[in-house]
Amino acid sequence: MKKHRIFVSDGFNLDGTRRRFSKTVETDLTGRDLEKFLTIKKYEFEDEIKEKSISYNDMANKSFSNFVRWWLEYIKLTEQTKESYI
């Protein structure tokens, strides 16, 4: 199996640096099948990133407690750790 790296850009941070994420996928496909596979995986990865991402305007309009709930979900802590934080 060959490994292929997928890159997704999600805008910029407040300090101007680019928000860029990468993911590695493995497949034995070649040619057009490989191109289609990688395109599909890229769109799936973009959706995954967009689910986790929250815009700064959305953060500004929410209460702190809502932001904390989002953050706890985003970093995927264990249930025991979440309970100790709350």
C-alpha positions in Angstrom: 0.0 0.0 0.0 1.2 3.5 -0.8 0.7 6.4 1.5 -0.6 9.7 0.3 -0.8 13.0 2.3 -3.8 15.2 2.0 -3.6 18.9 2.9 -6.6 21.2 3.8 -6.4 24.9 4.4 -8.9 26.4 6.9 -8.2 30.1 6.7 -5.9 32.1 8.9 -5.3 32.5 12.7 -5.6 35.8 14.4 -1.8 36.3 14.2 -1.9 35.8 10.4 -0.5 32.3 10.2 -2.2 29.9 7.9 -4.4 27.1 9.4 -3.3 24.0 7.5 -4.1 20.4 8.4 -2.8 17.2 6.9 -3.9 13.6 6.9 -2.3 10.4 5.5 -4.4 7.8 3.7 -3.3 4.5 2.3 -4.4 2.8 -0.9 -3.3 0.5 -3.7 -5.2 2.4 -6.4 -3.5 4.0 -9.4 -4.3 6.4 -12.2 -7.8 7.9 -12.4 -9.1 5.7 -9.6 -6.4 7.1 -7.3 -7.3 10.7 -8.3 -11.0 10.0 -7.6 -10.2 8.3 -4.3 -7.9 11.2 -3.2 -10.5 13.8 -4.2 -13.2 12.0 -2.2 -10.9 11.7 0.8 -10.0 15.4 0.6 -13.6 16.5 0.7 -14.3 14.1 3.6 -11.3 15.6 5.5 -12.5 19.2 4.7 -15.9 18.3 6.2 -14.2 16.8 9.3 -12.1 20.0 9.7 -15.1 22.3 9.2 -17.0 20.4 11.9 -14.3 21.0 14.4 -13.6 24.6 13.3 -15.4 27.5 14.7 -15.1 31.0 13.2 -13.9 33.8 15.5 -17.2 35.7 14.9 -19.2 32.7 16.1 -17.0 32.5 19.2 -17.5 36.2 19.9 -21.3 35.8 19.7 -21.5 32.8 22.1 -21.3 32.7 25.9 -18.2 31.5 27.6 -19.9 28.3 28.8 -21.0 27.4 25.2 -17.4 28.0 24.1 -16.1 25.7 26.9 -18.5 23.0 25.8 -17.3 23.3 22.2 -13.7 23.3 23.3 -14.1 20.1 25.4 -15.7 18.4 22.5 -13.0 19.6 20.0 -10.1 18.3 21.9 -11.7 14.9 22.5 -11.0 14.3 26.1 -12.0 11.2 28.0 -15.3 11.3 29.9 -13.4 11.2 33.3 -11.3 14.2 32.3 -14.3 16.2 31.1 -16.1 15.5 34.4 -13.1 16.8 36.4 -13.0 19.9 34.2 -16.7 20.6 34.7 
